[in-house]
Amino acid sequence: MQVFVNRKNIRFSPDASRVIARFLYTSDDRALNTIRSVLIMSKTEASQALSPVLRDFSMRHRNISKIFEKHFNKISHLFKLLDIDPNSIEISQKILIGSYFTMEYSIESAAFFNPSIVEHPDQSETGTDEKRVILSFRATGEGHISSIVFRTGVLDKNNNLTVEPVGKMLEEASHIRRHIYHKKSFKKKLDEMKDINTLIPSALILDKLSDKFTYGELRDCIKEARKSLHLSIDKEILFNQIIWLASSHYELDFSLDTNISERVIFPVSLNEKNGIEDARFVKFTDDNNETIYYATYTAYDGTTILPKLLDTRDFYHFHILPLHGEIAQNKGMALFPRKINGKYFMLCRLDGFNNYISSSDKINVWREAKLLQQPKFPWELIQIGNGGSPIETPEGWLVITHGVGPMREYTLGASLFDLQNPEIEIGRLKSPLLVPNATEREGYVPNVVYSCGSMIKNDDLIIPYAMSDYASTYATVNVRELLNELKSSKSVV
């Protein structure tokens, strides 16, 4: 029996008008020429230059003058080369200079895809059969740089989604705080990473630091080591790897006057400068029965990937850290929504072909994994992976999967696993649950439907999914019908 999929008539499409104000910097020489040019302006000339900038962009960005001032502060160290105290410069000049080091970036001009969905922490002003939800998306703009963005909406009793108003003044986090590192765990993660050359031990750097150190202290230590050591390619690789890892821990705070649709988690650290990819959000219940939202995602620097973990309780404050261990080396990690028998569990992919499962005593350390699923049916022979975190049902753990088949077509499937021992597969759909239809085949990457996380509401499975890596939509499936089909498929070999 083919499970009925109810595609909903809603579409989340790229919108080139959604922009953030980014820091723009090319070189010291060019920056110094710009600063000199502004400083020789008279007050009248500076005012005449600044006035149209504020007029044109104050309606596009919340408090644009503060953004200009922040970007001025990022280049204030250059004033030492001009023998000028930056504090002596008038505020209007600071703002004008800052405007030259600012650019707009259209965060979703290329694609708006790979969504996940979770229950919103705020359920006020919703009806009995309604549920407010948060959808996360991978937004991609110029240069294929990806970030995480959000939308909110309310599902009614028939699971029709009403999208709540979308704010227009997008913002990055108002505060970014770096992490304090523990030397022992930091060295262990370095040892796990590939391409670290053993000709120069990491202890050469780390031994000069305290047991706890900050990103700035580490950076200064490496700066001194570069001066005192004969630089070789091997040493430079190690220095870059250490800085690459250290920059991966940080915290973000968004202004309380932002709408969630205006908050953009844009790449911050060096290891994600080319994108934050495919966040799989899950509502997690901890040992104290408290809720915390986690997301696993892939940081990409243009060459290397690093799986990372994000957590938040309110979607205003976010804590980001890398995942440690031999298992944390590939894409597509998806956390279970609670512990099982006292351990955290994670779906993962080690070889790019099969589904694996891992357990751990620590949520950010993953060392061992077991093979969970291999491709079985024609539509998944090239690759099988997860489509988000497992969903708990009375019958077992429901997992949406993705399969890759002929013509590199991505389809969605479903599997069911034992509640107490999720290494045991109860059943797997013999046919895809969702296949790209005629209106979903065309896009940035043709013939792809892909999801990063689903949820259950009112006896339906809500599946948000991307259409050919360009736009997104969602569909619903009757849970009882799906579970029955999965259980009846258990005898299939």
N, C-alpha and C positions, 0 to 999 in steps of 0.2 A: 504493500500500500504506500502511495506517495503522500507524505505529510503536506497539508495545505499551508501555503505561505501567503499571508495577506500583505502585499506591498502597500504602503501608505503614500498618499499623494502629497508629499512634502519634499522639498529639496533645499539643501544647504550648499550654496554655490560660492565660488571665489568672488571677492568684492575688492577691486583695486583701490577703492576709496578709503579703505581701512589702513591707516598709516600710523607709525610711531616715529618719534623724533630721536634719531640715533646720533651718537657722537661720530664725527667725521675727522679723520686724521690721516695724512699721507706721509709727511716727513718733517723733520725739524727745520730744515732750510725753508721749505714752503710756508710752514707755520710762522716762522720768524718774519718773513716778508709780509705776511698778512697782518701780523701784530704791528709792525712798523708803519704800515700804510694807514691803519686805523689811528694810531697814536699821533700822527702828524695832522690829522683832521682837526679843524676848529670845532668848538662845541656846536655851532650851527650846522656845520657839515655832518657831524656825527648824528645829530638829532634828525636831520633830513634823511640820512641813510637808514636810521633805525625805525623811524615812524611807519613807513609802508610795510616793513617786515612784521612789526607787531600787529598792524592792521590786518594783514593778509593771513597770518598764522594763529592769531589768538583765538579764532573761532574753530580751529582745527585741532588745537592741543590745549589741555587744561594747564593754565599758568605757564605759558611758553617762556616768559621772562625768567622764571626759576630754572627752567631747563637750560636756557642760554647761560645763566650764571653758573650752573653746575658744570657745563662743558667748558666754560672759562677756567674754572678751578682745575680741570683736568690738564690744562696746558700752562698753568700759572708758574710751574717750575722753569719754563723757558725764559721768564723775565730776568732770571739771574744772569743769563747770557747777554742781556741788554743792560745789565747793571741798573735795573729798575725794581723797586719794591711793588709787587702786584697789589698790595693793600693801599697804595697811594693813588690808585686809578679810580676815577669816578665810576659810580655804579652804572651809569648809562653807557660808558665806554666798555665796561666789563660785559654788559649784555650784548652790545654790538659785536664785540670780538667773539663772544660765545656763539653768536648766530652764524659766523663764518665756519665754525667747527661743528655745525649741526646739519643733518640731512634727514629728509623723510624717507622711510622705508615702508613699502607696501607689503605687509606681512602675508597676505593671502592672495596675491595677484595671480599666482600660478595654479594653486590647488588648495582644496579644503576637504581633507579626507581622513581616513582611518580613525573613525570615532569610537568612543566608549561612552557608557551611560551608567550613572549611579544615582541613588536617591539623594536629594538635596537635604542638607542638615536643617534647613528651615522649611517646615511644613505649615506655617501659619497661613491663614486665609485660603485654605484649600478645602474642598468638599469631602464628604465621607468616602466616596469612591474615586477621589482624585489623588494624584501624587505629583509633587514638584520634583523635577529631575535636573541633573547637571549633565550636559554632554560635553565631552572634551574632543578636540579635533587636532589633527596635525595640519597647521597652516604653513604653506610654502610660498615664498616670494622670489624676488630676483636672486639669481645665483643658486637656486634650489636650497636656500637656507630655511630650515624648518623650525617652528616654535609651537608651543602648546597654547591653545586658546579655548574659550568656553562659551557655551550658550545655555540658557535655562528655559524650561518650559513646564507646562502642566499637562499630564496625561489624564483624560477624563475616564469615565467608567467603561467606555469602549476602546480605550487606549489610543484615542486620537490626540495628537500633540498640538497644544497651542503654545507657540514660541513666545516667550516674554520679550518686552521691548529691548532692543539691542542698542547699547550706548555707542556713540560715535567718537568719543575722545579716548583713544587707546593709550595705555601707559604700560611701561615696564615697571618693575618693582621700585618703590620709592627708597627703599634701603636694602643694601646687599651686605651681609656680614660673612666674613671668612671664618673658617673653622679653626679650632685649636686641635693640634694633632698629637697623638701618642706615638712615640718613637717606635715602640715594639711592633704595633699593628701596622704602622706605616711601612716599616722595613719588610714585613711579611708580604704586604701587597706588592711592593716593588719586586720581591723575589719571585712572585707568581707571574708577573708580567713578562711577555715575550720581548725579545730583542734587547734585553739588558746585557751588555757586554761584561763578561766576568774579569776582563783585564784590569778594571778599576772598580773596587768594591764600593758599594753605596755607603759603607761605614765611614769612608773617607770624608763624606759630607756630614752624615748624621751624628757621628761621634762628637762633633763640635757643638751640637745642640743639646738643650735640656731634654728631660724625659717628655716634657710637653712643650710644644713650640707652635708658633703662628706661621701663617703663610709668608708674612713679611720677613720674619726672622730666617726662614728657610731661604727665601730669595736673596737676602743679604749675604747669607753664608755661601751660597753658590757664586755670588758675585765676587766675593773674596777668593774663593777657590779658583775661579777662572783667572785671577791675576797671578796667583802663586804657582799654579800648575802649568806644565807644558801642555797646551791644548792639542789634542788629537781628535780624530773623528770619533774614536771610541769614547773618549771622555765627554765630548760634546753630546753624544747620544744619551749618555747617562744623565747629564745635567738636564737635558730637555725632557727626559722621561720623568725625572723627579718633579720638575716644575709642572709638567702635564698632569701628574697624579695629584699633586698638592692643590692645584686650582679646582679640582673636581668637587670639593666640599664647600657648601655655602648655604646661607639662609636668605630668604626673600620676604620682604614685607611690602604689601600693597596698601595704598592709601585707603582709608575707610570710606572716602567719598567716591570711590570707583564702583561702577557696576561690574559684576563678574564677567560680563561680556567685553569689558574694556581692559581686563587684566591679561597681559601677554607675558608668558614665560619664555623669554627670548634667550638664546645661548649666552651664557655668562663666562664659563670657564674655557680654557684653551682646548680641552678635549671634546668640546661640543661646538666649536666655532663654526662648523659646517652643518650643524643641525641637531635638534632634539626630536627624535623619531619615535612614532608609534607608542605613545603612552597608554598603558593598560591600567586604567583606574579600577579600584575595588574598594568597597565599603567593608572594612575589617573590624571584627569584634574581638577585643583583647581579653585577657584573663579576668579583668575586673568588669567585664560586660560593658565596657566603654567603646565608643566608635572612633576609629581613626581611618582616614582615607589614605591609601597607598597607591602609588603608581610606579610600575617598572617601565623604563624607557631606555632607548639606545642613544648614547652620546656619540657623535661622529665628528672627527676633526679633519676629514678629507682623505685620511689614510687608514686610521685605526678606529675601531669601535670600542666602547666601554659601557657595559650595562650599568644602569644607575637606578637608585631608589629615591622616590619623592614621597614625603608624607605631609599631611595637613589635617587640621580638625575643622577649619572654618573657611578655607579657600582664600584667606587673606595672608596667612603666614605659611610659608613652605620651607621645609628642610630638605636638602638634597645631599646625597652621599653616594659614593660608588659601592657596588656590590663586590665582595671579596670572595676568593676561593676559586678552585680550578674549574668549577661549573660556570662561573660568571664570566664567560668569555665569548658568548654568542648572543644573537638577537632573540627576541620572542619569549622572554621570561614572563610568567604570569603567576601571581601569588594567590593561594587559596584564601578565602575570606575569614578563616579562623584556624586556630591550631587543631591538629588531629593527634590524639593520644600524647598531648604535651609538646608536640613539635610543629614548627612551621613547615608548610609544604609549598612547593613551587613547580609548575610546569616549565620545561625549558627545552632548548634545542642545542645539541652539542655538535652535530655533524651536518646540519643543513638539510637532512632528509627525513629524520625520524622524530617522534615525540618522546621526551624523557620526563622523568619525575624525580625530584630531589627533596630531601627533608633536612632540617637543621634545627639546632637549639637556638641559633641566633638569626635574626631576620636579615642581616646583611652579610652573612658568611655561608657560602654554599660550596661544599667540597666533594660530595659524592652524588651520583645520579644513576638511575636504573632505566633501561629501555622500557618504554611504556607502550608505544604503538609504532608499527611500521606501515608503509603504504601497502594497501591490500587490493583496492578496487581501481579500475582503469582511470577514473577521474582524479586520483591522488597518487599515481605511480611515481611521479617525479619527486614529490615532497608532501609531507604532512606536517602541520604545525597547529598551534592553538589559535583561537580567535578571541582570546581574552581569558580572564580568570574563571575558574570553575564556579558553578552556581549550585548551592545546596538545595536538594529536593528530598522528600521522604523516600524516594526510590533510589537515590544515589546522587553522586556529583555529576551534574550535567555540564558537558564541555562542548562549546562550539569549536569546530576545527576548520582549518582551511586546507584544501588540497590543490595540488598543481598537476594538471594533466596535459593532454595533447594541445598543441598550439600555445603552450604556456598559459592556459586558461586557469584562473584562480576561481574556485568555487568554495562554498561553505558547507560543511557537514556537521554531524553531531555524534557524540559518544557519551556513554554513561558508565560511571565507575563506582565501586563499592564505597559506602560512606565511611566505614571504619578502616578500610585498607584500600586507598585510592589507586594502588598499583594493580588492582584487579579490574579488568574491563568487563562490564556486564553486557554491553552491546554497542554496536556501531552501525550507523545507517549505511545500507548498501548503495544507495543513490545519494547524490548531493541534495542538501536541503535547499540551497539557493544557488542558482546559476545565472550569470549575466544574461539579461534579456536584450532585445533589440535596442532599447533606449539606454542601456547601461554599458554597452560594449565599447563605445567611442570615448576616448579621453586621453590623458597624458600617457597612460600605459593601458592599451586596449585589453579587453577580455578579462577584467579583474573585478571581483567583489571581495571585500576584505573588511573585517570587523576587529576591534580591539577590546570589546567588552559589552556584555548584554545583561539584562536583569529580568526578573519575573514580576508581573503586576496583574491582578485580577485574572488569574489563571492563564495569562498569556506570557510567552517569552517575547520580550522587546529586543529586537536585534538592530542596532544602528549599523550601517555599513557604507563603505565607500564604493563609488562607481568609477572604475578604471582610473583610480588615483587622481581624480579631478574634483568631483563633487560628492555629496553624501546624502543619504536618505535613511529610512528605517522600515522595518517590516515586523509583523507579529505572527506568532505561531501558537496554537493551542498547546499548552504544556502537557495535558493529559494525553492528547493524541500523539505527541512526540515521544513521551515516555513509554507509552504502550508499544509504539513501533520499535523503539530501542530495545525494550525487553524481549520482544518477539524475534529480534535479530541475533540474539546471543548464541544461537546454534550455528551461525554462519562461520565457516572456516576460511 
